[in-house]
Amino acid sequence: MLQYEAQAEESGFKVIAGIDEAGRGPLAGPVVASAVILKRTDFVERIDASKKLSPGQRLRAYHEILNKAVIGIGIISNEIIDEINIYKATLRAMEEAVLNLKVSPDYILIDGNMKPKVACHSLSIIKGDSKSLSIASASIIAKVTRDNIMMEYDKSYPEYGFARHKGYPTEEHVKRIRKYGLSPIHRRSFKCGEAE
């Protein structure tokens, strides 16, 4: 999973970051992006696309990545998502994640076909979280960070069950929206399944 990183290094780039996001599809909560610059690649834990890992594997990988990488996080709230749309909010989260790195990358590998405005060379890779260790690491950091935010929201809005579904449009979540209406963290620009 280091093919793209190796190609960038062969082209003369020295500081390579991977970027991915979590939370484009949920009905509630923020979209979170992570930028990761790996300092070491000798992982004990399995590093792969976050959705391919169990919650336990993801959490163990998250802690190992924190110890072996420079991390930047970008978080865009549901209010901003409603104001500018989810696509633009995702780009902004990615841009903020890069700006929040303590080291400036000279090359960025991006999951999917997103093209955030960054001050260096970049490459978008479809299914990049399964092809690049840097992007896979970013996917894990973004997912765990967002899940933690949603578990905190669950304490304020326990009637919605955010700790279980993390804001995604599950049957349970839609039923609770119909019963309780929208919470302050729901995305009003999304079809949230409110009773007509």
SVG drawing of the C-alpha trace seen along z (x, -y; Angstrom):
<svg xmlns="http://www.w3.org/2000/svg" viewBox="-47 -29 61 35">
<polyline fill="none" stroke="black" stroke-width="0.4" points="0.0,0.0 3.0,-2.3 3.0,-2.4 1.7,-5.9 4.0,-7.2 7.0,-5.5 6.1,-7.1 5.9,-10.5 9.3,-10.0 10.8,-8.9 9.5,-12.2 11.5,-14.1 8.7,-14.8 9.8,-14.4 6.8,-15.2 3.7,-13.2 0.3,-13.5 -2.8,-11.4 -6.3,-12.9 -9.7,-11.3 -13.0,-12.3 -15.7,-10.8 -19.3,-11.9 -20.5,-13.0 -23.6,-10.8 -25.0,-11.2 -28.1,-13.2 -26.5,-14.7 -23.2,-16.0 -20.1,-17.4 -18.0,-16.2 -14.5,-15.5 -11.3,-15.2 -7.9,-14.1 -4.5,-14.7 -1.8,-12.3 2.0,-12.4 3.5,-9.1 6.8,-9.3 7.0,-5.5 5.4,-2.7 6.2,0.3 2.7,0.8 1.8,3.7 -1.9,3.1 -3.7,3.6 -4.0,0.3 -6.7,0.4 -9.8,-1.6 -11.6,-2.4 -14.8,-0.7 -12.9,2.6 -11.8,2.7 -13.9,3.7 -14.4,1.0 -11.7,2.7 -9.2,2.9 -9.9,-0.7 -9.3,-2.0 -6.0,-0.1 -4.9,-1.4 -6.0,-4.9 -3.7,-4.9 -0.8,-3.5 -1.2,-6.1 -1.2,-8.9 2.2,-7.7 3.7,-7.3 2.4,-10.3 1.8,-14.0 -1.9,-14.6 -4.2,-17.5 -7.9,-17.5 -10.6,-19.6 -14.2,-19.7 -17.1,-21.4 -20.3,-21.7 -23.8,-20.8 -24.7,-24.5 -21.9,-25.2 -22.8,-22.0 -26.4,-23.4 -25.0,-26.9 -22.6,-25.8 -23.5,-22.2 -21.8,-18.9 -19.4,-18.9 -18.0,-22.3 -18.0,-21.5 -16.0,-18.4 -13.4,-20.3 -13.2,-22.9 -12.6,-20.2 -9.8,-18.7 -8.2,-22.1 -8.4,-22.8 -6.9,-19.4 -3.9,-20.2 -3.6,-23.7 -3.7,-22.1 -0.7,-19.8 2.4,-20.9 4.6,-20.1 3.8,-21.3 3.5,-18.6 4.9,-19.0 2.6,-16.3 -0.9,-15.1 -2.7,-11.9 -6.5,-12.4 -9.1,-9.7 -11.8,-9.8 -12.1,-12.5 -12.1,-15.5 -9.8,-18.4 -9.3,-20.6 -7.3,-23.8 -3.9,-23.0 -0.6,-24.8 1.3,-21.8 1.0,-19.0 -1.7,-16.5 -3.2,-13.3 -6.8,-12.1 -7.1,-8.3 -10.4,-6.5 -10.7,-4.0 -7.4,-5.5 -8.1,-4.4 -7.6,-0.8 -4.5,-1.7 -2.4,-4.1 -1.2,-3.6 -1.3,-7.4 -4.9,-7.7 -5.9,-4.6 -4.4,-6.1 -6.3,-9.4 -9.5,-7.4 -9.0,-5.8 -8.2,-9.1 -11.2,-10.9 -13.6,-8.0 -12.6,-7.6 -12.5,-11.4 -16.0,-11.8 -17.4,-8.7 -16.0,-10.3 -17.8,-13.5 -21.1,-11.7 -20.7,-9.8 -20.4,-13.1 -23.5,-14.4 -25.3,-11.3 -24.9,-12.5 -26.7,-15.8 -29.3,-14.1 -29.7,-10.6 -33.2,-10.1 -31.6,-9.9 -29.1,-7.1 -26.2,-8.8 -23.7,-6.6 -25.1,-3.6 -25.6,-5.0 -23.3,-8.0 -25.9,-10.1 -26.2,-7.8 -29.7,-7.3 -30.5,-4.0 -34.1,-2.9 -33.8,-3.5 -32.5,-7.1 -35.3,-8.0 -37.9,-6.6 -36.4,-8.8 -36.4,-11.9 -40.1,-11.3 -40.8,-10.9 -38.7,-13.8 -38.2,-16.1 -34.8,-17.5 -32.1,-18.1 -29.7,-21.2 -27.1,-18.9 -29.2,-17.6 -28.5,-18.8 -31.5,-20.7 -30.4,-20.6 -30.6,-16.8 -33.8,-14.8 -34.0,-13.6 -37.2,-11.6 -39.4,-14.0 -43.0,-13.2 -44.8,-15.0"/>
</svg>
